């Protein structure tokens, strides 16, 4: 009797070993099994020298001098850049901001986003290749790795060799340097939120608070893991920028390109050989462009989202072209349209000012101007008016109606300020409390204010009034409105 149900298929799992390429099919008899995971090989980027390598290292020095040096810079009697969350005050050079100034942070974030969009539309992922923290710290960690373990070939031999005193010493030295740099990075990061000199004293005396300790080690661990071990995996799988960059790219975006028409067919040959006689292109298939790539891609396969536009392949290819006495530029910064249509630099530059870039630029300029004008016109103090809820309105001796308010004055300057209060809006409205007061530098003070009005000076109900607060020293004025209640 025949069984209508098919026999169950046998599936043999495939073990994926770290550091070995994954198999696309199993060796089972029926060939039905397969792995759903792709094993990742460890990438050993080869060191490279050249124009773009120098630019990349220049950006490493600039960004790290700013990051590590800025918390130690003083402005007057305080840290120049300090985000004091406990006091709810943010110091940026001579500017003092409060949580109420969140609009400026929002504007800065919008400007940063639009700048990234515009820069990506024009120049691709060069932010990733030169200034992104992940790239910068990976570059530093690779340099420390080369310092302790040697160049690419030496690292390959060391990893393949059995455990020995030499291998253990080199690996331990590398890990020590990585950990030291990571902890210093975490310490510096926390120094933007806690005065770094106080933080240093607390660190030496083992007296740091729990949150400070947590963030020093958390940020240090993130730096250690991302730059030391995950490296290109962060760029390829964790960074969202790589995923939505296609929305900002077009065929006139500057990218790292391989000139296929000139390079193919590729093949090895001697330096003296005539490539035309051998029916070969300029690419000698040395694979150095792959060996220097920090994400391990082959740029000769075309535009790939993993490419961070670091131009390491351009530097090494130009070096090979020089040795072969071929013209440079087999791999170069260009655009898809420029490569396809053989454009020169002049035609390529003309396409920079296309509608998308002009729209980004116009919006960016408008928002930037608005932000700086707003900062320039920003008042040196802020006032919030609150009514006394315990006593909305009452009749006092002399037949006058009294309303009580509380003015919260925030001094946004770094010097003590004297203020004067006046009120207007109703005939006969008078101040029945102290009319002047002082607020300490970057301080906040609540000032009780009592207003009185003759009984028959206004009809029953709510009447709009205005408080005018004047900074006596600078003669700057702030006007805030409120209401005066007249009982029935």
VENDAPE-V108545 format. One record per residue. N is the residue number from 1. SS is DSSP state (alpha for helix, beta for strand, coil for the rest). PHI is phi in radians with two decimals (* if undefined). NEAR is the number of other ideal C-beta (glycine too) atoms within 10 Angstrom. Layout:
# VENDAPE-V108545
N|SS|PHI|NEAR + N|SS|PHI|NEAR
This chain:
# VENDAPE-V108545
1|coil|*|3 + 2|coil|-1.40|3 + 3|coil|-1.62|6 + 4|coil|-1.30|5 + 5|coil|-1.43|5 + 6|coil|-1.23|6 + 7|coil|-1.18|6 + 8|coil|-1.11|6 + 9|coil|-1.45|9 + 10|coil|-1.54|11 + 11|coil|-2.00|12 + 12|coil|-1.87|12 + 13|coil|-1.17|10 + 14|coil|-1.96|19 + 15|coil|-1.36|9 + 16|coil|-1.81|15 + 17|coil|-1.75|9 + 18|coil|-1.03|8 + 19|coil|1.59|9 + 20|coil|-2.07|11 + 21|coil|-1.16|11 + 22|coil|-1.35|16 + 23|coil|-1.66|14 + 24|coil|-1.52|9 + 25|coil|-2.60|11 + 26|coil|-1.56|17 + 27|coil|-1.70|9 + 28|coil|-1.23|14 + 29|coil|-1.09|8 + 30|coil|-1.58|10 + 31|coil|1.19|9 + 32|coil|-1.54|12 + 33|coil|-1.46|16 + 34|coil|-2.82|15 + 35|coil|-1.61|15 + 36|coil|-1.62|8 + 37|coil|-2.05|8 + 38|coil|-1.93|9 + 39|coil|-1.23|15 + 40|coil|-1.91|17 + 41|coil|-1.42|11 + 42|coil|-1.22|12 + 43|coil|-1.68|15 + 44|coil|-2.00|16 + 45|coil|-1.14|23 + 46|coil|-1.41|16 + 47|coil|-1.18|14 + 48|coil|-2.48|22 + 49|coil|-2.14|11 + 50|coil|2.75|17 + 51|alpha|-1.02|11 + 52|alpha|-1.28|22 + 53|alpha|-1.11|19 + 54|alpha|-1.13|11 + 55|alpha|-1.10|16 + 56|alpha|-1.14|21 + 57|alpha|-1.22|16 + 58|alpha|-1.07|11 + 59|alpha|-1.19|19 + 60|alpha|-1.05|18 + 61|alpha|-1.13|10 + 62|alpha|-1.12|13 + 63|alpha|-1.12|17 + 64|alpha|-1.37|16 + 65|alpha|-1.11|10 + 66|alpha|-1.16|11 + 67|alpha|-1.13|15 + 68|alpha|-1.38|14 + 69|alpha|-1.60|10 + 70|alpha|-1.05|16 + 71|coil|-1.13|23 + 72|coil|-1.56|13 + 73|coil|-1.35|12 + 74|beta|-1.82|9 + 75|beta|-2.27|15 + 76|coil|1.24|11 + 77|coil|-1.86|7 + 78|beta|-2.47|14 + 79|beta|-1.24|22 + 80|coil|-1.13|15 + 81|beta|-2.16|18 + 82|beta|-2.59|21 + 83|beta|-1.80|14 + 84|beta|-1.44|17 + 85|coil|-1.19|12 + 86|coil|-1.15|7 + 87|coil|-1.53|12 + 88|coil|1.01|13 + 89|beta|-2.39|18 + 90|beta|-2.06|19 + 91|beta|-1.85|20 + 92|beta|-2.25|13 + 93|coil|0.95|10 + 94|coil|-1.57|10 + 95|beta|-1.75|14 + 96|beta|-2.04|20 + 97|beta|-2.05|18 + 98|beta|-2.03|15 + 99|alpha|-0.98|10 + 100|alpha|-1.17|12 + 101|alpha|-1.61|17 + 102|alpha|-1.01|10 + 103|alpha|-1.06|10 + 104|alpha|-1.22|17 + 105|alpha|-1.12|12 + 106|alpha|-1.06|11 + 107|alpha|-1.08|17 + 108|alpha|-1.13|13 + 109|alpha|-1.15|10 + 110|alpha|-1.12|15 + 111|alpha|-1.10|16 + 112|alpha|-1.10|10 + 113|alpha|-1.12|11 + 114|alpha|-1.16|18 + 115|alpha|-1.10|14 + 116|alpha|-1.12|15 + 117|alpha|-1.08|18 + 118|alpha|-1.16|19 + 119|alpha|-1.12|16 + 120|alpha|-1.16|23 + 121|alpha|-1.08|23 + 122|alpha|-1.51|20 + 123|alpha|-2.09|16 + 124|coil|1.23|23 + 125|coil|-1.68|27 + 126|alpha|-1.21|23 + 127|alpha|-1.02|18 + 128|alpha|-1.11|21 + 129|alpha|-1.36|23 + 130|alpha|-2.18|23 + 131|coil|-2.21|14 + 132|coil|-1.11|21 + 133|alpha|-0.94|14 + 134|alpha|-1.08|19 + 135|alpha|-1.18|25 + 136|alpha|-1.09|21 + 137|alpha|-1.28|24 + 138|alpha|-1.09|22 + 139|alpha|-1.09|19 + 140|alpha|-1.16|19 + 141|alpha|-1.14|22 + 142|alpha|-1.15|18 + 143|alpha|-1.14|13 + 144|alpha|-1.15|19 + 145|alpha|-1.14|20 + 146|alpha|-1.15|16 + 147|alpha|-1.11|12 + 148|alpha|-1.68|18 + 149|alpha|-1.97|19 + 150|coil|1.77|14 + 151|coil|-1.32|12 + 152|alpha|-1.03|15 + 153|alpha|-1.14|10 + 154|alpha|-1.17|13 + 155|alpha|-1.20|21 + 156|alpha|-1.10|14 + 157|alpha|-1.16|12 + 158|alpha|-1.13|16 + 159|alpha|-1.19|13 + 160|alpha|-1.43|7 + 161|coil|-1.41|10 + 162|coil|-1.21|5 + 163|coil|-1.08|8 + 164|coil|-2.59|10 + 165|alpha|-1.09|7 + 166|alpha|-1.07|10 + 167|alpha|-1.13|15 + 168|alpha|-1.11|10 + 169|alpha|-1.13|11 + 170|alpha|-1.15|19 + 171|alpha|-1.13|16 + 172|alpha|-1.15|11 + 173|alpha|-1.10|14 + 174|alpha|-1.09|19 + 175|alpha|-1.11|14 + 176|alpha|-1.10|12 + 177|alpha|-1.14|17 + 178|alpha|-1.07|22 + 179|alpha|-1.15|15 + 180|alpha|-1.08|12 + 181|alpha|-1.15|19 + 182|alpha|-1.12|24 + 183|alpha|-1.16|18 + 184|alpha|-1.13|14 + 185|alpha|-1.14|22 + 186|alpha|-1.11|22 + 187|alpha|-1.08|22 + 188|alpha|-1.12|21 + 189|alpha|-1.03|18 + 190|alpha|-1.16|23 + 191|coil|-1.13|24 + 192|coil|-1.40|17 + 193|coil|-2.00|18 + 194|coil|-2.20|24 + 195|coil|-0.81|16 + 196|alpha|-1.17|21 + 197|alpha|-1.21|13 + 198|alpha|-1.15|14 + 199|alpha|-1.10|21 + 200|alpha|-1.10|16 + 201|alpha|-1.12|12 + 202|alpha|-1.16|16 + 203|alpha|-1.15|18 + 204|alpha|-1.14|9 + 205|coil|-1.56|8 + 206|coil|0.98|7 + 207|coil|-2.03|11 + 208|coil|-1.18|21 + 209|coil|-1.24|11 + 210|alpha|-1.11|7 + 211|alpha|-1.24|12 + 212|alpha|-1.09|19 + 213|alpha|-1.07|16 + 214|alpha|-1.04|13 + 215|alpha|-1.28|18 + 216|alpha|-1.06|24 + 217|alpha|-1.32|16 + 218|alpha|-1.16|13 + 219|alpha|-1.18|18 + 220|alpha|-1.10|22 + 221|alpha|-1.12|14 + 222|alpha|-1.10|16 + 223|alpha|-1.11|24 + 224|alpha|-1.07|22 + 225|alpha|-1.27|14 + 226|alpha|-1.21|20 + 227|alpha|-1.48|25 + 228|alpha|-1.56|20 + 229|alpha|-2.13|12 + 230|alpha|-1.36|17 + 231|coil|0.79|23 + 232|alpha|-1.13|19 + 233|alpha|-1.14|14 + 234|alpha|-1.10|18 + 235|alpha|-1.19|25 + 236|alpha|-1.46|18 + 237|alpha|-2.13|12 + 238|alpha|-1.73|11 + 239|coil|-1.33|15 + 240|coil|-1.23|7 + 241|alpha|-1.04|16 + 242|alpha|-1.13|20 + 243|alpha|-1.47|10 + 244|alpha|-1.79|9 + 245|alpha|-1.11|19 + 246|alpha|-1.08|10 + 247|alpha|-1.22|10 + 248|coil|-1.82|19 + 249|coil|-1.46|18 + 250|coil|-2.53|15 + 251|coil|-1.33|13 + 252|coil|-1.91|19 + 253|coil|-1.42|23 + 254|coil|-1.27|21 + 255|beta|-2.41|21 + 256|beta|-1.40|26 + 257|beta|-2.17|21 + 258|beta|-1.90|24 + 259|coil|-1.39|18 + 260|alpha|-1.14|16 + 261|alpha|-1.10|10 + 262|alpha|-1.51|14 + 263|alpha|-1.49|18 + 264|coil|-1.70|14 + 265|coil|-1.27|11 + 266|coil|-1.45|18 + 267|coil|2.96|14 + 268|coil|-1.34|11 + 269|coil|-2.87|15 + 270|coil|-1.36|8 + 271|coil|-1.12|9 + 272|coil|-1.53|7 + 273|coil|-1.25|14 + 274|coil|-1.60|8 + 275|coil|-1.09|17 + 276|coil|-1.17|8 + 277|coil|-1.16|8 + 278|coil|-1.57|13 + 279|coil|0.99|8 + 280|coil|-2.12|19 + 281|coil|-1.52|20 + 282|coil|-1.36|18 + 283|coil|-1.32|25 + 284|coil|-1.62|24 + 285|coil|1.01|14 + 286|coil|-1.42|15 + 287|coil|1.10|11 + 288|alpha|-1.13|18 + 289|alpha|-1.11|25 + 290|alpha|-1.38|18 + 291|alpha|-1.18|18 + 292|coil|-1.56|22 + 293|coil|-1.24|24 + 294|coil|-1.22|20 + 295|coil|-1.82|19 + 296|coil|1.31|17 + 297|coil|-1.66|19 + 298|coil|-1.86|13 + 299|alpha|-1.11|20 + 300|alpha|-1.23|20 + 301|alpha|-1.53|10 + 302|coil|1.78|12 + 303|coil|-1.13|15 + 304|coil|-2.32|14 + 305|coil|-1.16|16 + 306|coil|-1.28|15 + 307|coil|-1.18|23 + 308|coil|-1.74|29 + 309|coil|1.05|20 + 310|coil|-1.42|27 + 311|coil|1.22|25 + 312|alpha|-1.08|27 + 313|alpha|-1.18|26 + 314|alpha|-1.17|27 + 315|alpha|-1.04|22 + 316|alpha|-1.26|24 + 317|alpha|-1.20|30 + 318|alpha|-1.07|21 + 319|alpha|-1.10|15 + 320|alpha|-1.15|18 + 321|alpha|-1.08|18 + 322|alpha|-1.10|11 + 323|alpha|-1.17|11 + 324|alpha|-1.53|18 + 325|coil|1.09|8 + 326|coil|-1.78|19 + 327|coil|-1.12|11 + 328|coil|-1.23|13 + 329|coil|1.75|16 + 330|coil|-1.07|26 + 331|beta|-2.00|25 + 332|beta|-2.73|17 + 333|beta|-1.33|18 + 334|beta|-2.80|19 + 335|coil|-2.12|22 + 336|alpha|-1.09|16 + 337|alpha|-1.15|15 + 338|alpha|-1.14|20 + 339|alpha|-1.21|19 + 340|alpha|-1.17|13 + 341|alpha|-1.86|10 + 342|coil|1.16|9 + 343|coil|-1.27|17 + 344|coil|-1.56|8 + 345|alpha|-1.11|9 + 346|alpha|-1.10|7 + 347|alpha|-1.14|13 + 348|alpha|-1.13|17 + 349|alpha|-1.18|10 + 350|alpha|-1.11|11 + 351|coil|-1.38|18 + 352|coil|-1.14|15 + 353|coil|-1.55|10 + 354|coil|-1.74|14 + 355|alpha|-0.92|7 + 356|alpha|-1.03|15 + 357|alpha|-1.18|19 + 358|alpha|-1.13|12 + 359|alpha|-1.14|13 + 360|alpha|-0.99|20 + 361|alpha|-1.13|15 + 362|alpha|-1.09|10 + 363|alpha|-1.14|15 + 364|alpha|-1.11|17 + 365|alpha|-1.11|11 + 366|alpha|-1.09|11 + 367|alpha|-1.20|15 + 368|alpha|-1.12|16 + 369|alpha|-1.08|10 + 370|alpha|-1.08|12 + 371|alpha|-1.14|17 + 372|alpha|-1.23|11 + 373|alpha|-1.13|10 + 374|alpha|-1.08|13 + 375|alpha|-1.17|13 + 376|alpha|-1.17|7 + 377|coil|-1.59|7 + 378|coil|-1.12|13 + 379|coil|-1.24|14 + 380|coil|-1.36|16 + 381|beta|-2.63|18 + 382|beta|-2.16|18 + 383|beta|-2.33|18 + 384|beta|-2.05|13 + 385|beta|-1.85|17 + 386|beta|-2.24|11 + 387|beta|-1.35|16 + 388|coil|-1.33|14 + 389|coil|-1.22|8 + 390|coil|-1.30|6 + 391|coil|-2.52|11 + 392|coil|-1.21|12 + 393|coil|-2.81|17 + 394|beta|-2.66|12 + 395|beta|-1.73|11 + 396|beta|-1.97|11 + 397|coil|-1.04|6 + 398|coil|1.58|9 + 399|coil|1.19|9 + 400|beta|-1.92|17 + 401|beta|-1.69|23 + 402|beta|-2.09|17 + 403|beta|-2.10|25 + 404|beta|-2.01|18 + 405|beta|-2.27|22 + 406|beta|-2.30|14 + 407|beta|-1.79|20 + 408|beta|-1.77|13 + 409|beta|-1.92|22 + 410|beta|-1.92|20 + 411|beta|-1.51|22 + 412|coil|-1.61|22 + 413|coil|-1.86|18 + 414|coil|-1.80|14 + 415|coil|-2.50|12 + 416|coil|-1.14|13 + 417|beta|-2.14|21 + 418|beta|-1.83|13 + 419|beta|-2.22|23 + 420|beta|-2.27|13 + 421|beta|-1.99|21 + 422|beta|-2.34|14 + 423|beta|-2.33|20 + 424|beta|-2.59|11 + 425|coil|2.27|17 + 426|coil|-2.36|18 + 427|coil|-1.15|9 + 428|coil|1.50|12 + 429|coil|-1.19|21 + 430|beta|-2.36|12 + 431|beta|-1.52|14 + 432|coil|-1.88|15 + 433|coil|-2.30|14 + 434|coil|-1.04|11 + 435|coil|-1.67|12 + 436|beta|-2.35|11 + 437|beta|-2.80|18 + 438|beta|-2.21|13 + 439|beta|-2.17|20 + 440|coil|-1.14|11 + 441|coil|-1.00|13 + 442|coil|0.87|19 + 443|coil|-1.75|16 + 444|beta|-2.25|18 + 445|beta|-2.38|14 + 446|beta|-1.65|10 + 447|beta|-2.03|18 + 448|beta|-1.31|12 + 449|beta|-2.22|22 + 450|beta|-2.00|16 + 451|beta|-2.00|23 + 452|beta|-2.22|18 + 453|beta|-2.43|25 + 454|beta|-0.96|15 + 455|coil|-0.99|13 + 456|coil|-1.73|10 + 457|coil|-1.38|15 + 458|coil|-2.63|18 + 459|coil|-1.29|8 + 460|coil|-1.14|11 + 461|beta|2.26|11 + 462|beta|-1.87|10 + 463|beta|-2.21|18 + 464|beta|-1.30|10 + 465|beta|-2.29|20 + 466|beta|-2.33|14 + 467|beta|-1.73|21 + 468|beta|-2.03|14 + 469|beta|-1.93|23 + 470|beta|-2.04|17 + 471|beta|-1.41|20 + 472|coil|-1.08|12 + 473|coil|-1.20|13 + 474|coil|-1.72|14 + 475|coil|1.03|7 + 476|beta|-1.45|15 + 477|beta|-2.14|12 + 478|beta|-2.26|16 + 479|beta|-1.99|12 + 480|beta|-2.23|15 + 481|beta|-1.75|10 + 482|beta|-2.66|19 + 483|beta|-2.26|16 + 484|beta|-1.96|23 + 485|beta|-1.69|16 + 486|beta|-1.93|19 + 487|coil|-1.21|11 + 488|coil|-1.41|5
